[in-house]
């Protein structure tokens, strides 16, 4: 009701009372206080290696000719926004989600967003600096989920583990636990994804809109910076290698398709 106090200052008491009674008797709330209509929005993460679906135990080939398989792949996302046709950032969810290939249900997020046309989706990969130093937490940030180091080093933003004949590690394992929220080794990343053919998509309370987002594991090894398993089989602390891995997996996402039904 901001702005109404100026009217009360100039109106006599009786007129003010009549105005208040009239306002209270309205069947509907006044226009500027009504929340925006929202529609259903579903985000589905599809994990792949190049064009092949990711399947634990299957063998793949990175861009350096190294064979590998995967047995763990997970990452945090939060602060999901949509970019409107007018260029405004519209918040969809500030919650944290742990997307885990081993838990199929975690790859489907059922949300809601204000109705409208949108040109892009934006979200953050990882856990922001404030949450890294906020003490014991619950839900997706529960330390028992295996994505937390210590109060000094914070959360693992993303994790990729597997085996490769190229790895000099024990049992030919490679293990990338990427974290770091302090300069100069910050691994928190924000991505903006455009729909195919950069066409606007609609969110409506009359329809369900589904964004299918691909995450290509192969990008961890080569999107920006060459990372060979033979030379770098493990990353378990904040540092230069973790930052390079984050620079790579920042580019693993793309919107493969949008469905409205």
Secondary structure in CASP SS format (residue, H / E / C, confidence):
PFRMAT SS
TARGET T0000
AUTHOR 0000-0000-0000
METHOD secondary structure of the structure
MODEL  1
X C 1.00
X C 1.00
X C 1.00
X C 1.00
X H 1.00
X H 1.00
X H 1.00
X H 1.00
X H 1.00
X H 1.00
X C 1.00
X C 1.00
X H 1.00
X H 1.00
X H 1.00
X H 1.00
X H 1.00
X H 1.00
X H 1.00
X H 1.00
X H 1.00
X H 1.00
X H 1.00
X H 1.00
X C 1.00
X C 1.00
X C 1.00
X C 1.00
X C 1.00
X C 1.00
X H 1.00
X H 1.00
X H 1.00
X C 1.00
X C 1.00
X C 1.00
X C 1.00
X E 1.00
X E 1.00
X E 1.00
X E 1.00
X E 1.00
X E 1.00
X E 1.00
X E 1.00
X E 1.00
X E 1.00
X E 1.00
X E 1.00
X C 1.00
X C 1.00
X E 1.00
X E 1.00
X C 1.00
X C 1.00
X C 1.00
X C 1.00
X C 1.00
X C 1.00
X E 1.00
X E 1.00
X C 1.00
X C 1.00
X C 1.00
X C 1.00
X C 1.00
X E 1.00
X E 1.00
X E 1.00
X E 1.00
X E 1.00
X E 1.00
X E 1.00
X E 1.00
X E 1.00
X E 1.00
X E 1.00
X E 1.00
X E 1.00
X E 1.00
X E 1.00
X E 1.00
X E 1.00
X E 1.00
X C 1.00
X C 1.00
X C 1.00
X C 1.00
X E 1.00
X E 1.00
X E 1.00
X E 1.00
X E 1.00
X E 1.00
X E 1.00
X E 1.00
X E 1.00
X E 1.00
X E 1.00
X E 1.00
X C 1.00
X C 1.00
X C 1.00
X H 1.00
X H 1.00
X H 1.00
X H 1.00
X E 1.00
X E 1.00
X E 1.00
X E 1.00
X E 1.00
X E 1.00
X E 1.00
X C 1.00
X E 1.00
X E 1.00
X E 1.00
X E 1.00
X E 1.00
X E 1.00
X E 1.00
X E 1.00
X E 1.00
X E 1.00
X C 1.00
X C 1.00
X C 1.00
X H 1.00
X H 1.00
X H 1.00
X H 1.00
X C 1.00
X C 1.00
X C 1.00
X C 1.00
X C 1.00
X C 1.00
X H 1.00
X H 1.00
X H 1.00
X C 1.00
X H 1.00
X H 1.00
X H 1.00
X C 1.00
X C 1.00
X E 1.00
X C 1.00
X C 1.00
X C 1.00
X C 1.00
X C 1.00
X C 1.00
X E 1.00
X E 1.00
X E 1.00
X E 1.00
X E 1.00
X E 1.00
X E 1.00
X E 1.00
X E 1.00
X C 1.00
X C 1.00
X C 1.00
X C 1.00
X C 1.00
X C 1.00
X H 1.00
X H 1.00
X H 1.00
X E 1.00
X E 1.00
X E 1.00
X E 1.00
X E 1.00
X E 1.00
X E 1.00
X C 1.00
X C 1.00
X C 1.00
X C 1.00
X C 1.00
X C 1.00
X C 1.00
X C 1.00
X C 1.00
X E 1.00
X E 1.00
X E 1.00
X E 1.00
X E 1.00
X E 1.00
X C 1.00
X H 1.00
X H 1.00
X H 1.00
X C 1.00
X C 1.00
X E 1.00
X E 1.00
X E 1.00
X C 1.00
X C 1.00
X C 1.00
X C 1.00
X E 1.00
X E 1.00
X E 1.00
X E 1.00
X E 1.00
X E 1.00
X E 1.00
X E 1.00
X E 1.00
X C 1.00
X C 1.00
X H 1.00
X H 1.00
X H 1.00
X H 1.00
X C 1.00
X C 1.00
X C 1.00
X C 1.00
X C 1.00
X C 1.00
X C 1.00
X C 1.00
X C 1.00
X C 1.00
X C 1.00
X E 1.00
X E 1.00
X C 1.00
X C 1.00
X C 1.00
X C 1.00
X H 1.00
X H 1.00
X H 1.00
X H 1.00
X H 1.00
X H 1.00
X H 1.00
X H 1.00
X H 1.00
X H 1.00
X C 1.00
X C 1.00
X C 1.00
X E 1.00
X E 1.00
X E 1.00
X E 1.00
X E 1.00
X E 1.00
X E 1.00
X E 1.00
X C 1.00
END
